[in-house]
Amino acid sequence: MPLFNKGHLHGPKGRLALLGKDLRDRSVLLALNFVITVDGPESKSTRRQPGHRAFTGAHESNQVEINICCVHLALTGNGVGRRLPNTKTPWPRASFYAPWVMPDIIQDFTFASDNTAGMAPEALAALTTANAGHAPSYGKDEWTRRALELVTGLFETDCEVFFIFNGTAANAVALSALCQSYHRIFCHEYSHVDVDECGAPELFTGGAKIIPLAAPDCKLTPTLVERAVLKRTDVHHPKAGALSLTQSTEWGTVYSPAEIRALCATAKQHGLTVQMDGARFANAVAATGVPPADLTWRAGVDVLCLGGTKNGMNTTEAVVFFNRELARDFAYRVKQSGQLASKQRFASAQWVGMLESGAWLRHAAHANAMARRLAAALRPLPGVKFIAEPAANGVFVELPAATVEVLWAQGWHFHRFIGNHGYRLMCSWATPADTVDRFVAALRAALPQS
Ligand SMILES: Cc1ncc(COP(=O)(O)O)c(C=O)c1O
């Protein structure tokens, strides 16, 4: 615990104190996490310590608020060198060096990802209910039976469903059922399977080659896929094996049913199976208003990795095989890859809680609505450039570097995602509207003044 949350350093008349603590003792300073406010007309002077990041913002007439990791604070003015009232000790004349650990700024992870939120209440409540008593293990329990029934009902077809701990494993193990080691897997160049899974699809397929394709808006097109497939068809090159689509995409865009149908038709024409990374599938359903079946098997998707985590659950995704032939022996892959939960009911219960109540779609719609609110507020701001038109729960914008520095220093967390200036702002089921508004206000204030 920091000793102080906020300090006021009163310079001119010698009241150099921080919530009553004597600032002359450097050892006290070393223990602090705080923001210093230097006020008084003659007392403010801050200097960056070379090699350290220091941010100075929130200027009022004679206030300097310093959010810093490390700052050299030089005191000037009448207060320096004078005595504290009731003490004989003079203030140090020299400036002092205060390597504070971190400022006491509120760290806000709202927009860093859609997995920074907690669990949705419906999933948490189901988890608690499932905690009572004893139940059969390894998916032989009643919760799992009900969860499978609900997923099947959601897709209006007799599909095979397996629960997996996370999205990387879902994609990688699913692709291993679709591809041999000598296959090629086509995906977008920003796809999670290519850039964010540490080679897991390559490992689990035993060496299938991922072929990333560049396309606008993070969306593949039939022409691109066909061109990539036909680039080489000889035995010296890996055989075209699978197409991996992400819905909604890594840039917050969404494929329409017609686009998926066209892509799947091309894939089938060339003998490819189609896997869909649906870590944010719920957001795509909420965005399009289209039945889940139309975005998947009716359009030609063979297997969907249906996201639970980003939808408000904890450590659970579902692999849904519409092409049941491909699910043959998949249970063994799940077990072999360490993905079979012995206490399966805790994953299954969350699905039951979310699907039975309709929360999965409600929460996804909320996340999308927050992204729309954010986008609408950012759109008129000079210096903010949209990278893609937001359709789901992410907003992707280019921002001036100086603005980003200010926001980061203020404690807003979000990631650079595309190129040097492209940032990802994610919304989730738990994003409050007023946090969106506060972020926009902070961003607006941090834009360079023209
Ligand atoms: C498009 C996409 N797919 C899959 C995942 C799942 O990743 P994880 O393995 O972290 O659950 C993510 C997470 O960021 C994602 O963005």
The ligand as an SDF file (V2000), in Angstrom:
LIG
                    3D

 16 16  0  0  0  0  0  0  0  0999 V2000
   -9.5690  -14.0050  -33.2160 C   0  0  0  0  0  0  0  0  0  0  0  0
   -9.1720  -14.7390  -31.9840 C   0  0  0  0  0  0  0  0  0  0  0  0
   -9.1920  -16.0620  -31.9760 N   0  0  0  0  0  0  0  0  0  0  0  0
   -8.9090  -16.7720  -30.8840 C   0  0  0  0  0  0  0  0  0  0  0  0
   -8.5590  -16.1550  -29.7170 C   0  0  0  0  0  0  0  0  0  0  0  0
   -8.3530  -16.9970  -28.5000 C   0  0  0  0  0  0  0  0  0  0  0  0
   -7.1750  -16.8820  -27.8890 O   0  0  0  0  0  0  0  0  0  0  0  0
   -6.8390  -17.5200  -26.4790 P   0  0  0  0  0  0  0  0  0  0  0  0
   -6.0090  -18.7030  -26.7670 O   0  0  0  0  0  0  0  0  0  0  0  0
   -6.0940  -16.4500  -25.8000 O   0  0  0  0  0  0  0  0  0  0  0  0
   -8.1050  -17.8960  -25.7820 O   0  0  0  0  0  0  0  0  0  0  0  0
   -8.4640  -14.7680  -29.6840 C   0  0  0  0  0  0  0  0  0  0  0  0
   -8.0230  -14.0660  -28.4670 C   0  0  0  0  0  0  0  0  0  0  0  0
   -7.5580  -12.9730  -28.4710 O   0  0  0  0  0  0  0  0  0  0  0  0
   -8.7940  -14.0360  -30.8440 C   0  0  0  0  0  0  0  0  0  0  0  0
   -8.7320  -12.7070  -30.8490 O   0  0  0  0  0  0  0  0  0  0  0  0
  1  2  1  0
  2  3  1  0
  2 15  2  0
  3  4  2  0
  4  5  1  0
  5  6  1  0
  5 12  2  0
  6  7  1  0
  7  8  1  0
  8  9  2  0
  8 10  1  0
  8 11  1  0
 12 13  1  0
 12 15  1  0
 13 14  2  0
 15 16  1  0
M  END
$$$$
